[in-house]
Amino acid sequence: MKEQINLQVGGMSCQHCVKSVTESVMALPGVDKVKVSLENATVDVAYDASAIDVAQIAEAIEDQGYDVAALSE
């Protein structure tokens, strides 16, 4: 089951942030696409809900040192 989520993420400020968040989330099973916006402080993720849940995606971002502030589907 394909899903799309938009996460508010604090602490991202440069292209290194974009790369580390993108790579960590793309490494998760079931993630199809990741789009990071520094301007909006958001991370859009397309994923397979039968393979992974939002909490696991948020945890991967937080493990990189960023704060996931809000979820909106």
PQR file of N, CA, C, O and H, with PARSE charges and radii, in Angstrom:
ATOM      1  N   MET A   1       0.837  -1.185   0.000 -0.4000 1.5000
ATOM      2  CA  MET A   1       0.000   0.000   0.000 -0.0000 2.0000
ATOM      3  C   MET A   1       0.884   1.252   0.000  0.5500 1.7000
ATOM      4  O   MET A   1       1.591   1.518   0.972 -0.5500 1.4000
ATOM      5  N   LYS A   2       0.839   1.994  -1.065 -0.4000 1.5000
ATOM      6  CA  LYS A   2       1.689   3.175  -1.207 -0.0000 2.0000
ATOM      7  C   LYS A   2       1.096   4.356  -0.434  0.5500 1.7000
ATOM      8  O   LYS A   2      -0.101   4.631  -0.501 -0.5500 1.4000
ATOM      9  H   LYS A   2       0.265   1.777  -1.854  0.4000 1.0000
ATOM     10  N   GLU A   3       1.969   5.036   0.295 -0.4000 1.5000
ATOM     11  CA  GLU A   3       1.577   6.193   1.088 -0.0000 2.0000
ATOM     12  C   GLU A   3       2.543   7.343   0.810  0.5500 1.7000
ATOM     13  O   GLU A   3       3.642   7.147   0.291 -0.5500 1.4000
ATOM     14  H   GLU A   3       2.942   4.812   0.349  0.4000 1.0000
ATOM     15  N   GLN A   4       2.102   8.544   1.169 -0.4000 1.5000
ATOM     16  CA  GLN A   4       2.930   9.741   1.049 -0.0000 2.0000
ATOM     17  C   GLN A   4       2.812  10.491   2.368  0.5500 1.7000
ATOM     18  O   GLN A   4       1.706  10.681   2.875 -0.5500 1.4000
ATOM     19  H   GLN A   4       1.209   8.703   1.591  0.4000 1.0000
ATOM     20  N   ILE A   5       3.940  10.920   2.930 -0.4000 1.5000
ATOM     21  CA  ILE A   5       3.907  11.694   4.171 -0.0000 2.0000
ATOM     22  C   ILE A   5       4.813  12.903   4.052  0.5500 1.7000
ATOM     23  O   ILE A   5       5.848  12.865   3.385 -0.5500 1.4000
ATOM     24  H   ILE A   5       4.839  10.766   2.518  0.4000 1.0000
ATOM     25  N   ASN A   6       4.402  13.983   4.716 -0.4000 1.5000
ATOM     26  CA  ASN A   6       5.192  15.207   4.762 -0.0000 2.0000
ATOM     27  C   ASN A   6       5.567  15.441   6.217  0.5500 1.7000
ATOM     28  O   ASN A   6       4.694  15.626   7.066 -0.5500 1.4000
ATOM     29  H   ASN A   6       3.562  14.014   5.257  0.4000 1.0000
ATOM     30  N   LEU A   7       6.862  15.432   6.504 -0.4000 1.5000
ATOM     31  CA  LEU A   7       7.350  15.619   7.872 -0.0000 2.0000
ATOM     32  C   LEU A   7       7.981  16.993   8.030  0.5500 1.7000
ATOM     33  O   LEU A   7       8.764  17.420   7.182 -0.5500 1.4000
ATOM     34  H   LEU A   7       7.570  15.282   5.814  0.4000 1.0000
ATOM     35  N   GLN A   8       7.644  17.687   9.110 -0.4000 1.5000
ATOM     36  CA  GLN A   8       8.314  18.942   9.464 -0.0000 2.0000
ATOM     37  C   GLN A   8       9.592  18.541  10.203  0.5500 1.7000
ATOM     38  O   GLN A   8       9.536  17.812  11.193 -0.5500 1.4000
ATOM     39  H   GLN A   8       7.008  17.341   9.799  0.4000 1.0000
ATOM     40  N   VAL A   9      10.738  19.017   9.720 -0.4000 1.5000
ATOM     41  CA  VAL A   9      12.012  18.608  10.308 -0.0000 2.0000
ATOM     42  C   VAL A   9      12.836  19.850  10.634  0.5500 1.7000
ATOM     43  O   VAL A   9      13.099  20.681   9.764 -0.5500 1.4000
ATOM     44  H   VAL A   9      10.783  19.609   8.916  0.4000 1.0000
ATOM     45  N   GLY A  10      13.235  19.964  11.889 -0.4000 1.5000
ATOM     46  CA  GLY A  10      14.042  21.097  12.325 -0.0000 2.0000
ATOM     47  C   GLY A  10      15.517  20.761  12.360  0.5500 1.7000
ATOM     48  O   GLY A  10      15.895  19.611  12.578 -0.5500 1.4000
ATOM     49  H   GLY A  10      13.022  19.289  12.595  0.4000 1.0000
ATOM     50  N   GLY A  11      16.349  21.768  12.144 -0.4000 1.5000
ATOM     51  CA  GLY A  11      17.789  21.599  12.271 -0.0000 2.0000
ATOM     52  C   GLY A  11      18.540  21.427  10.962  0.5500 1.7000
ATOM     53  O   GLY A  11      19.770  21.382  10.958 -0.5500 1.4000
ATOM     54  H   GLY A  11      16.042  22.702  11.967  0.4000 1.0000
ATOM     55  N   MET A  12      17.820  21.330   9.849 -0.4000 1.5000
ATOM     56  CA  MET A  12      18.499  21.169   8.551 -0.0000 2.0000
ATOM     57  C   MET A  12      18.864  22.549   8.010  0.5500 1.7000
ATOM     58  O   MET A  12      18.038  23.462   7.995 -0.5500 1.4000
ATOM     59  H   MET A  12      16.821  21.366   9.852  0.4000 1.0000
ATOM     60  N   SER A  13      20.125  22.689   7.563 -0.4000 1.5000
ATOM     61  CA  SER A  13      20.553  24.018   7.126 -0.0000 2.0000
ATOM     62  C   SER A  13      21.407  24.042   5.864  0.5500 1.7000
ATOM     63  O   SER A  13      21.685  25.116   5.330 -0.5500 1.4000
ATOM     64  H   SER A  13      20.797  21.948   7.575  0.4000 1.0000
ATOM     65  N   CYS A  14      21.833  22.859   5.374 -0.4000 1.5000
ATOM     66  CA  CYS A  14      22.759  22.862   4.240 -0.0000 2.0000
ATOM     67  C   CYS A  14      22.584  21.605   3.388  0.5500 1.7000
ATOM     68  O   CYS A  14      21.781  20.729   3.711 -0.5500 1.4000
ATOM     69  H   CYS A  14      21.607  21.987   5.808  0.4000 1.0000
ATOM     70  N   GLN A  15      23.336  21.531   2.312 -0.4000 1.5000
ATOM     71  CA  GLN A  15      23.233  20.376   1.427 -0.0000 2.0000
ATOM     72  C   GLN A  15      23.716  19.093   2.092  0.5500 1.7000
ATOM     73  O   GLN A  15      23.262  18.006   1.735 -0.5500 1.4000
ATOM     74  H   GLN A  15      23.988  22.242   2.049  0.4000 1.0000
ATOM     75  N   HIS A  16      24.627  19.204   3.052 -0.4000 1.5000
ATOM     76  CA  HIS A  16      25.037  18.010   3.802 -0.0000 2.0000
ATOM     77  C   HIS A  16      23.836  17.441   4.565  0.5500 1.7000
ATOM     78  O   HIS A  16      23.658  16.225   4.631 -0.5500 1.4000
ATOM     79  H   HIS A  16      24.996  20.087   3.342  0.4000 1.0000
ATOM     80  N   CYS A  17      23.018  18.323   5.136 -0.4000 1.5000
ATOM     81  CA  CYS A  17      21.807  17.890   5.845 -0.0000 2.0000
ATOM     82  C   CYS A  17      20.880  17.155   4.879  0.5500 1.7000
ATOM     83  O   CYS A  17      20.360  16.086   5.200 -0.5500 1.4000
ATOM     84  H   CYS A  17      23.162  19.311   5.082  0.4000 1.0000
ATOM     85  N   VAL A  18      20.679  17.724   3.713 -0.4000 1.5000
ATOM     86  CA  VAL A  18      19.814  17.115   2.695 -0.0000 2.0000
ATOM     87  C   VAL A  18      20.330  15.721   2.354  0.5500 1.7000
ATOM     88  O   VAL A  18      19.562  14.762   2.298 -0.5500 1.4000
ATOM     89  H   VAL A  18      21.101  18.592   3.452  0.4000 1.0000
ATOM     90  N   LYS A  19      21.629  15.619   2.129 -0.4000 1.5000
ATOM     91  CA  LYS A  19      22.227  14.333   1.745 -0.0000 2.0000
ATOM     92  C   LYS A  19      22.091  13.295   2.858  0.5500 1.7000
ATOM     93  O   LYS A  19      21.724  12.150   2.591 -0.5500 1.4000
ATOM     94  H   LYS A  19      22.253  16.399   2.175  0.4000 1.0000
ATOM     95  N   SER A  20      22.380  13.679   4.094 -0.4000 1.5000
ATOM     96  CA  SER A  20      22.336  12.699   5.178 -0.0000 2.0000
ATOM     97  C   SER A  20      20.910  12.227   5.449  0.5500 1.7000
ATOM     98  O   SER A  20      20.690  11.042   5.700 -0.5500 1.4000
ATOM     99  H   SER A  20      22.677  14.608   4.310  0.4000 1.0000
ATOM    100  N   VAL A  21      19.941  13.139   5.402 -0.4000 1.5000
ATOM    101  CA  VAL A  21      18.543  12.742   5.603 -0.0000 2.0000
ATOM    102  C   VAL A  21      18.079  11.864   4.442  0.5500 1.7000
ATOM    103  O   VAL A  21      17.467  10.818   4.660 -0.5500 1.4000
ATOM    104  H   VAL A  21      20.120  14.101   5.198  0.4000 1.0000
ATOM    105  N   THR A  22      18.367  12.282   3.222 -0.4000 1.5000
ATOM    106  CA  THR A  22      17.945  11.513   2.047 -0.0000 2.0000
ATOM    107  C   THR A  22      18.522  10.104   2.076  0.5500 1.7000
ATOM    108  O   THR A  22      17.795   9.131   1.877 -0.5500 1.4000
ATOM    109  H   THR A  22      18.864  13.131   3.045  0.4000 1.0000
ATOM    110  N   GLU A  23      19.815   9.991   2.321 -0.4000 1.5000
ATOM    111  CA  GLU A  23      20.457   8.672   2.316 -0.0000 2.0000
ATOM    112  C   GLU A  23      19.947   7.776   3.436  0.5500 1.7000
ATOM    113  O   GLU A  23      19.745   6.580   3.226 -0.5500 1.4000
ATOM    114  H   GLU A  23      20.405  10.782   2.483  0.4000 1.0000
ATOM    115  N   SER A  24      19.736   8.339   4.625 -0.4000 1.5000
ATOM    116  CA  SER A  24      19.284   7.506   5.740 -0.0000 2.0000
ATOM    117  C   SER A  24      17.852   7.010   5.526  0.5500 1.7000
ATOM    118  O   SER A  24      17.538   5.867   5.858 -0.5500 1.4000
ATOM    119  H   SER A  24      19.900   9.311   4.796  0.4000 1.0000
ATOM    120  N   VAL A  25      16.994   7.853   4.981 -0.4000 1.5000
ATOM    121  CA  VAL A  25      15.600   7.439   4.751 -0.0000 2.0000
ATOM    122  C   VAL A  25      15.508   6.494   3.552  0.5500 1.7000
ATOM    123  O   VAL A  25      14.756   5.520   3.594 -0.5500 1.4000
ATOM    124  H   VAL A  25      17.249   8.782   4.711  0.4000 1.0000
ATOM    125  N   MET A  26      16.260   6.768   2.486 -0.4000 1.5000
ATOM    126  CA  MET A  26      16.233   5.880   1.318 -0.0000 2.0000
ATOM    127  C   MET A  26      16.756   4.481   1.645  0.5500 1.7000
ATOM    128  O   MET A  26      16.400   3.518   0.966 -0.5500 1.4000
ATOM    129  H   MET A  26      16.870   7.560   2.452  0.4000 1.0000
ATOM    130  N   ALA A  27      17.590   4.357   2.668 -0.4000 1.5000
ATOM    131  CA  ALA A  27      18.132   3.062   3.059 -0.0000 2.0000
ATOM    132  C   ALA A  27      17.098   2.174   3.746  0.5500 1.7000
ATOM    133  O   ALA A  27      17.318   0.975   3.912 -0.5500 1.4000
ATOM    134  H   ALA A  27      17.879   5.139   3.220  0.4000 1.0000
ATOM    135  N   LEU A  28      15.978   2.759   4.142 -0.4000 1.5000
ATOM    136  CA  LEU A  28      14.943   1.991   4.826 -0.0000 2.0000
ATOM    137  C   LEU A  28      14.166   1.124   3.835  0.5500 1.7000
ATOM    138  O   LEU A  28      13.947   1.534   2.695 -0.5500 1.4000
ATOM    139  H   LEU A  28      15.799   3.734   4.007  0.4000 1.0000
ATOM    140  N   PRO A  29      13.748  -0.067   4.261 -0.5600 1.5000
ATOM    141  CA  PRO A  29      12.955  -0.926   3.370  0.2800 2.0000
ATOM    142  C   PRO A  29      11.587  -0.306   3.115  0.5500 1.7000
ATOM    143  O   PRO A  29      10.939   0.187   4.038 -0.5500 1.4000
ATOM    144  N   GLY A  30      11.156  -0.333   1.868 -0.4000 1.5000
ATOM    145  CA  GLY A  30       9.822   0.165   1.527 -0.0000 2.0000
ATOM    146  C   GLY A  30       9.756   1.625   1.138  0.5500 1.7000
ATOM    147  O   GLY A  30       8.700   2.100   0.720 -0.5500 1.4000
ATOM    148  H   GLY A  30      11.683  -0.734   1.118  0.4000 1.0000
ATOM    149  N   VAL A  31      10.871   2.362   1.265 -0.4000 1.5000
ATOM    150  CA  VAL A  31      10.880   3.780   0.885 -0.0000 2.0000
ATOM    151  C   VAL A  31      11.166   3.891  -0.602  0.5500 1.7000
ATOM    152  O   VAL A  31      12.155   3.352  -1.098 -0.5500 1.4000
ATOM    153  H   VAL A  31      11.729   1.976   1.604  0.4000 1.0000
ATOM    154  N   ASP A  32      10.278   4.606  -1.320 -0.4000 1.5000
ATOM    155  CA  ASP A  32      10.416   4.754  -2.768 -0.0000 2.0000
ATOM    156  C   ASP A  32      11.071   6.066  -3.168  0.5500 1.7000
ATOM    157  O   ASP A  32      11.841   6.111  -4.128 -0.5500 1.4000
ATOM    158  H   ASP A  32       9.475   5.044  -0.917  0.4000 1.0000
ATOM    159  N   LYS A  33      10.763   7.152  -2.424 -0.4000 1.5000
ATOM    160  CA  LYS A  33      11.231   8.472  -2.839 -0.0000 2.0000
ATOM    161  C   LYS A  33      11.333   9.381  -1.619  0.5500 1.7000
ATOM    162  O   LYS A  33      10.501   9.322  -0.713 -0.5500 1.4000
ATOM    163  H   LYS A  33      10.138   7.116  -1.644  0.4000 1.0000
ATOM    164  N   VAL A  34      12.362  10.219  -1.609 -0.4000 1.5000
ATOM    165  CA  VAL A  34      12.549  11.193  -0.535 -0.0000 2.0000
ATOM    166  C   VAL A  34      12.851  12.541  -1.172  0.5500 1.7000
ATOM    167  O   VAL A  34      13.706  12.646  -2.052 -0.5500 1.4000
ATOM    168  H   VAL A  34      13.038  10.267  -2.345  0.4000 1.0000
ATOM    169  N   LYS A  35      12.139  13.578  -0.718 -0.4000 1.5000
ATOM    170  CA  LYS A  35      12.413  14.935  -1.204 -0.0000 2.0000
ATOM    171  C   LYS A  35      12.553  15.845   0.010  0.5500 1.7000
ATOM    172  O   LYS A  35      11.610  16.022   0.781 -0.5500 1.4000
ATOM    173  H   LYS A  35      11.445  13.493  -0.003  0.4000 1.0000
ATOM    174  N   VAL A  36      13.744  16.419   0.168 -0.4000 1.5000
ATOM    175  CA  VAL A  36      14.027  17.296   1.300 -0.0000 2.0000
ATOM    176  C   VAL A  36      13.969  18.741   0.834  0.5500 1.7000
ATOM    177  O   VAL A  36      14.551  19.091  -0.193 -0.5500 1.4000
ATOM    178  H   VAL A  36      14.510  16.275  -0.458  0.4000 1.0000
ATOM    179  N   SER A  37      13.265  19.586   1.591 -0.4000 1.5000
ATOM    180  CA  SER A  37      13.201  21.016   1.293 -0.0000 2.0000
ATOM    181  C   SER A  37      13.796  21.791   2.459  0.5500 1.7000
ATOM    182  O   SER A  37      13.209  21.836   3.540 -0.5500 1.4000
ATOM    183  H   SER A  37      12.792  19.303   2.425  0.4000 1.0000
ATOM    184  N   LEU A  38      14.963  22.404   2.247 -0.4000 1.5000
ATOM    185  CA  LEU A  38      15.557  23.246   3.283 -0.0000 2.0000
ATOM    186  C   LEU A  38      14.701  24.481   3.531  0.5500 1.7000
ATOM    187  O   LEU A  38      14.534  24.906   4.674 -0.5500 1.4000
ATOM    188  H   LEU A  38      15.440  22.368   1.369  0.4000 1.0000
ATOM    189  N   GLU A  39      14.156  25.058   2.458 -0.4000 1.5000
ATOM    190  CA  GLU A  39      13.367  26.284   2.564 -0.0000 2.0000
ATOM    191  C   GLU A  39      12.141  26.095   3.449  0.5500 1.7000
ATOM    192  O   GLU A  39      11.805  26.966   4.252 -0.5500 1.4000
ATOM    193  H   GLU A  39      14.292  24.713   1.529  0.4000 1.0000
ATOM    194  N   ASN A  40      11.472  24.948   3.297 -0.4000 1.5000
ATOM    195  CA  ASN A  40      10.244  24.687   4.043 -0.0000 2.0000
ATOM    196  C   ASN A  40      10.476  23.841   5.293  0.5500 1.7000
ATOM    197  O   ASN A  40       9.551  23.610   6.071 -0.5500 1.4000
ATOM    198  H   ASN A  40      11.744  24.241   2.645  0.4000 1.0000
ATOM    199  N   ALA A  41      11.711  23.381   5.484 -0.4000 1.5000
ATOM    200  CA  ALA A  41      12.061  22.493   6.606 -0.0000 2.0000
ATOM    201  C   ALA A  41      11.155  21.260   6.616  0.5500 1.7000
ATOM    202  O   ALA A  41      10.606  20.877   7.649 -0.5500 1.4000
ATOM    203  H   ALA A  41      12.463  23.568   4.851  0.4000 1.0000
ATOM    204  N   THR A  42      11.018  20.649   5.431 -0.4000 1.5000
ATOM    205  CA  THR A  42      10.166  19.470   5.313 -0.0000 2.0000
ATOM    206  C   THR A  42      10.899  18.336   4.610  0.5500 1.7000
ATOM    207  O   THR A  42      11.866  18.537   3.875 -0.5500 1.4000
ATOM    208  H   THR A  42      11.464  20.960   4.592  0.4000 1.0000
ATOM    209  N   VAL A  43      10.395  17.138   4.872 -0.4000 1.5000
ATOM    210  CA  VAL A  43      10.862  15.948   4.174 -0.0000 2.0000
ATOM    211  C   VAL A  43       9.622  15.208   3.696  0.5500 1.7000
ATOM    212  O   VAL A  43       8.808  14.762   4.505 -0.5500 1.4000
ATOM    213  H   VAL A  43       9.610  16.974   5.469  0.4000 1.0000
ATOM    214  N   ASP A  44       9.478  15.078   2.377 -0.4000 1.5000
ATOM    215  CA  ASP A  44       8.375  14.323   1.783 -0.0000 2.0000
ATOM    216  C   ASP A  44       8.881  12.919   1.487  0.5500 1.7000
ATOM    217  O   ASP A  44       9.940  12.738   0.887 -0.5500 1.4000
ATOM    218  H   ASP A  44      10.139  15.441   1.720  0.4000 1.0000
ATOM    219  N   VAL A  45       8.102  11.926   1.918 -0.4000 1.5000
ATOM    220  CA  VAL A  45       8.517  10.546   1.734 -0.0000 2.0000
ATOM    221  C   VAL A  45       7.381   9.750   1.102  0.5500 1.7000
ATOM    222  O   VAL A  45       6.250   9.768   1.588 -0.5500 1.4000
ATOM    223  H   VAL A  45       7.242  12.073   2.405  0.4000 1.0000
ATOM    224  N   ALA A  46       7.695   9.051   0.015 -0.4000 1.5000
ATOM    225  CA  ALA A  46       6.768   8.093  -0.592 -0.0000 2.0000
ATOM    226  C   ALA A  46       7.247   6.714  -0.154  0.5500 1.7000
ATOM    227  O   ALA A  46       8.412   6.362  -0.337 -0.5500 1.4000
ATOM    228  H   ALA A  46       8.614   9.035  -0.380  0.4000 1.0000
ATOM    229  N   TYR A  47       6.328   5.936   0.430 -0.4000 1.5000
ATOM    230  CA  TYR A  47       6.742   4.654   0.992 -0.0000 2.0000
ATOM    231  C   TYR A  47       5.624   3.624   0.914  0.5500 1.7000
ATOM    232  O   TYR A  47       4.467   3.949   0.651 -0.5500 1.4000
ATOM    233  H   TYR A  47       5.382   6.222   0.579  0.4000 1.0000
ATOM    234  N   ASP A  48       6.001   2.380   1.149 -0.4000 1.5000
ATOM    235  CA  ASP A  48       5.066   1.266   1.156 -0.0000 2.0000
ATOM    236  C   ASP A  48       4.687   1.003   2.614  0.5500 1.7000
ATOM    237  O   ASP A  48       5.517   0.538   3.396 -0.5500 1.4000
ATOM    238  H   ASP A  48       6.941   2.115   1.363  0.4000 1.0000
ATOM    239  N   ALA A  49       3.448   1.299   2.980 -0.4000 1.5000
ATOM    240  CA  ALA A  49       2.991   1.189   4.370 -0.0000 2.0000
ATOM    241  C   ALA A  49       2.998  -0.249   4.880  0.5500 1.7000
ATOM    242  O   ALA A  49       2.965  -0.475   6.090 -0.5500 1.4000
ATOM    243  H   ALA A  49       2.774   1.677   2.345  0.4000 1.0000
ATOM    244  N   SER A  50       3.039  -1.209   3.985 -0.4000 1.5000
ATOM    245  CA  SER A  50       3.090  -2.598   4.444 -0.0000 2.0000
ATOM    246  C   SER A  50       4.511  -3.006   4.823  0.5500 1.7000
ATOM    247  O   SER A  50       4.706  -4.051   5.444 -0.5500 1.4000
ATOM    248  H   SER A  50       3.065  -1.026   3.003  0.4000 1.0000
ATOM    249  N   ALA A  51       5.507  -2.195   4.458 -0.4000 1.5000
ATOM    250  CA  ALA A  51       6.904  -2.522   4.738 -0.0000 2.0000
ATOM    251  C   ALA A  51       7.505  -1.682   5.861  0.5500 1.7000
ATOM    252  O   ALA A  51       8.451  -2.116   6.518 -0.5500 1.4000
ATOM    253  H   ALA A  51       5.349  -1.346   3.954  0.4000 1.0000
ATOM    254  N   ILE A  52       6.965  -0.482   6.089 -0.4000 1.5000
ATOM    255  CA  ILE A  52       7.550   0.439   7.067 -0.0000 2.0000
ATOM    256  C   ILE A  52       6.463   1.386   7.561  0.5500 1.7000
ATOM    257  O   ILE A  52       5.476   1.632   6.868 -0.5500 1.4000
ATOM    258  H   ILE A  52       6.196  -0.129   5.555  0.4000 1.0000
ATOM    259  N   ASP A  53       6.657   1.920   8.778 -0.4000 1.5000
ATOM    260  CA  ASP A  53       5.676   2.897   9.268 -0.0000 2.0000
ATOM    261  C   ASP A  53       6.344   4.250   9.495  0.5500 1.7000
ATOM    262  O   ASP A  53       7.568   4.378   9.445 -0.5500 1.4000
ATOM    263  H   ASP A  53       7.459   1.721   9.341  0.4000 1.0000
ATOM    264  N   VAL A  54       5.509   5.250   9.744 -0.4000 1.5000
ATOM    265  CA  VAL A  54       5.990   6.623   9.872 -0.0000 2.0000
ATOM    266  C   VAL A  54       6.966   6.772  11.033  0.5500 1.7000
ATOM    267  O   VAL A  54       7.937   7.523  10.933 -0.5500 1.4000
ATOM    268  H   VAL A  54       4.515   5.146   9.784  0.4000 1.0000
ATOM    269  N   ALA A  55       6.720   6.065  12.134 -0.4000 1.5000
ATOM    270  CA  ALA A  55       7.617   6.162  13.292 -0.0000 2.0000
ATOM    271  C   ALA A  55       9.035   5.732  12.931  0.5500 1.7000
ATOM    272  O   ALA A  55      10.001   6.327  13.410 -0.5500 1.4000
ATOM    273  H   ALA A  55       5.932   5.454  12.216  0.4000 1.0000
ATOM    274  N   GLN A  56       9.173   4.704  12.090 -0.4000 1.5000
ATOM    275  CA  GLN A  56      10.502   4.243  11.679 -0.0000 2.0000
ATOM    276  C   GLN A  56      11.187   5.277  10.787  0.5500 1.7000
ATOM    277  O   GLN A  56      12.401   5.465  10.868 -0.5500 1.4000
ATOM    278  H   GLN A  56       8.389   4.220  11.702  0.4000 1.0000
ATOM    279  N   ILE A  57      10.412   5.943   9.942 -0.4000 1.5000
ATOM    280  CA  ILE A  57      10.970   6.993   9.082 -0.0000 2.0000
ATOM    281  C   ILE A  57      11.439   8.166   9.949  0.5500 1.7000
ATOM    282  O   ILE A  57      12.544   8.676   9.767 -0.5500 1.4000
ATOM    283  H   ILE A  57       9.426   5.791   9.876  0.4000 1.0000
ATOM    284  N   ALA A  58      10.594   8.585  10.889 -0.4000 1.5000
ATOM    285  CA  ALA A  58      10.954   9.685  11.786 -0.0000 2.0000
ATOM    286  C   ALA A  58      12.197   9.337  12.600  0.5500 1.7000
ATOM    287  O   ALA A  58      13.063  10.188  12.804 -0.5500 1.4000
ATOM    288  H   ALA A  58       9.696   8.170  11.037  0.4000 1.0000
ATOM    289  N   GLU A  59      12.288   8.113  13.059 -0.4000 1.5000
ATOM    290  CA  GLU A  59      13.443   7.678  13.853 -0.0000 2.0000
ATOM    291  C   GLU A  59      14.735   7.755  13.037  0.5500 1.7000
ATOM    292  O   GLU A  59      15.776   8.157  13.557 -0.5500 1.4000
ATOM    293  H   GLU A  59      11.584   7.422  12.893  0.4000 1.0000
ATOM    294  N   ALA A  60      14.668   7.372  11.764 -0.4000 1.5000
ATOM    295  CA  ALA A  60      15.857   7.443  10.903 -0.0000 2.0000
ATOM    296  C   ALA A  60      16.334   8.888  10.758  0.5500 1.7000
ATOM    297  O   ALA A  60      17.538   9.148  10.737 -0.5500 1.4000
ATOM    298  H   ALA A  60      13.823   7.046  11.342  0.4000 1.0000
ATOM    299  N   ILE A  61      15.398   9.821  10.658 -0.4000 1.5000
ATOM    300  CA  ILE A  61      15.754  11.241  10.542 -0.0000 2.0000
ATOM    301  C   ILE A  61      16.330  11.739  11.867  0.5500 1.7000
ATOM    302  O   ILE A  61      17.342  12.440  11.887 -0.5500 1.4000
ATOM    303  H   ILE A  61      14.421   9.610  10.675  0.4000 1.0000
ATOM    304  N   GLU A  62      15.687  11.375  12.961 -0.4000 1.5000
ATOM    305  CA  GLU A  62      16.173  11.800  14.278 -0.0000 2.0000
ATOM    306  C   GLU A  62      17.543  11.220  14.584  0.5500 1.7000
ATOM    307  O   GLU A  62      18.353  11.863  15.252 -0.5500 1.4000
ATOM    308  H   GLU A  62      14.865  10.806  12.944  0.4000 1.0000
ATOM    309  N   ASP A  63      17.812  10.007  14.099 -0.4000 1.5000
ATOM    310  CA  ASP A  63      19.129   9.392  14.293 -0.0000 2.0000
ATOM    311  C   ASP A  63      20.239  10.185  13.602  0.5500 1.7000
ATOM    312  O   ASP A  63      21.409  10.057  13.963 -0.5500 1.4000
ATOM    313  H   ASP A  63      17.154   9.485  13.557  0.4000 1.0000
ATOM    314  N   GLN A  64      19.877  10.999  12.615 -0.4000 1.5000
ATOM    315  CA  GLN A  64      20.855  11.842  11.931 -0.0000 2.0000
ATOM    316  C   GLN A  64      21.061  13.174  12.668  0.5500 1.7000
ATOM    317  O   GLN A  64      21.887  13.991  12.260 -0.5500 1.4000
ATOM    318  H   GLN A  64      18.926  11.103  12.322  0.4000 1.0000
ATOM    319  N   GLY A  65      20.308  13.386  13.753 -0.4000 1.5000
ATOM    320  CA  GLY A  65      20.493  14.584  14.574 -0.0000 2.0000
ATOM    321  C   GLY A  65      19.483  15.690  14.333  0.5500 1.7000
ATOM    322  O   GLY A  65      19.696  16.823  14.765 -0.5500 1.4000
ATOM    323  H   GLY A  65      19.637  12.722  14.084  0.4000 1.0000
ATOM    324  N   TYR A  66      18.390  15.384  13.651 -0.4000 1.5000
ATOM    325  CA  TYR A  66      17.376  16.399  13.349 -0.0000 2.0000
ATOM    326  C   TYR A  66      16.112  16.121  14.141  0.5500 1.7000
ATOM    327  O   TYR A  66      15.890  15.005  14.611 -0.5500 1.4000
ATOM    328  H   TYR A  66      18.218  14.464  13.300  0.4000 1.0000
ATOM    329  N   ASP A  67      15.286  17.147  14.285 -0.4000 1.5000
ATOM    330  CA  ASP A  67      14.054  17.028  15.055 -0.0000 2.0000
ATOM    331  C   ASP A  67      12.857  16.925  14.130  0.5500 1.7000
ATOM    332  O   ASP A  67      12.609  17.816  13.318 -0.5500 1.4000
ATOM    333  H   ASP A  67      15.466  18.054  13.903  0.4000 1.0000
ATOM    334  N   VAL A  68      12.116  15.832  14.256 -0.4000 1.5000
ATOM    335  CA  VAL A  68      10.865  15.682  13.505 -0.0000 2.0000
ATOM    336  C   VAL A  68       9.776  16.285  14.376  0.5500 1.7000
ATOM    337  O   VAL A  68       9.443  15.751  15.434 -0.5500 1.4000
ATOM    338  H   VAL A  68      12.317  15.108  14.915  0.4000 1.0000
ATOM    339  N   ALA A  69       9.220  17.417  13.916 -0.4000 1.5000
ATOM    340  CA  ALA A  69       8.307  18.199  14.747 -0.0000 2.0000
ATOM    341  C   ALA A  69       6.849  17.835  14.557  0.5500 1.7000
ATOM    342  O   ALA A  69       6.094  17.799  15.528 -0.5500 1.4000
ATOM    343  H   ALA A  69       9.491  17.851  13.056  0.4000 1.0000
ATOM    344  N   ALA A  70       6.435  17.563  13.327 -0.4000 1.5000
ATOM    345  CA  ALA A  70       5.009  17.332  13.080 -0.0000 2.0000
ATOM    346  C   ALA A  70       4.840  16.402  11.900  0.5500 1.7000
ATOM    347  O   ALA A  70       5.698  16.315  11.022 -0.5500 1.4000
ATOM    348  H   ALA A  70       7.049  17.593  12.538  0.4000 1.0000
ATOM    349  N   LEU A  71       3.728  15.719  11.898 -0.4000 1.5000
ATOM    350  CA  LEU A  71       3.409  14.797  10.818 -0.0000 2.0000
ATOM    351  C   LEU A  71       2.148  15.275  10.130  0.5500 1.7000
ATOM    352  O   LEU A  71       1.200  15.695  10.793 -0.5500 1.4000
ATOM    353  H   LEU A  71       3.031  15.790  12.612  0.4000 1.0000
ATOM    354  N   SER A  72       2.125  15.216   8.814 -0.4000 1.5000
ATOM    355  CA  SER A  72       0.884  15.483   8.093 -0.0000 2.0000
ATOM    356  C   SER A  72       0.836  14.560   6.888  0.5500 1.7000
ATOM    357  O   SER A  72       1.808  14.441   6.142 -0.5500 1.4000
ATOM    358  H   SER A  72       2.895  14.875   8.275  0.4000 1.0000
ATOM    359  N   GLU A  73      -0.293  13.914   6.709 -0.4000 1.5000
ATOM    360  CA  GLU A  73      -0.409  12.931   5.614 -0.0000 2.0000
ATOM    361  C   GLU A  73      -1.101  13.552   4.429  0.5500 1.7000
ATOM    362  O   GLU A  73      -1.294  12.889   3.410 -0.5500 1.4000
ATOM    363  H   GLU A  73      -1.082  14.011   7.315  0.4000 1.0000
TER
END
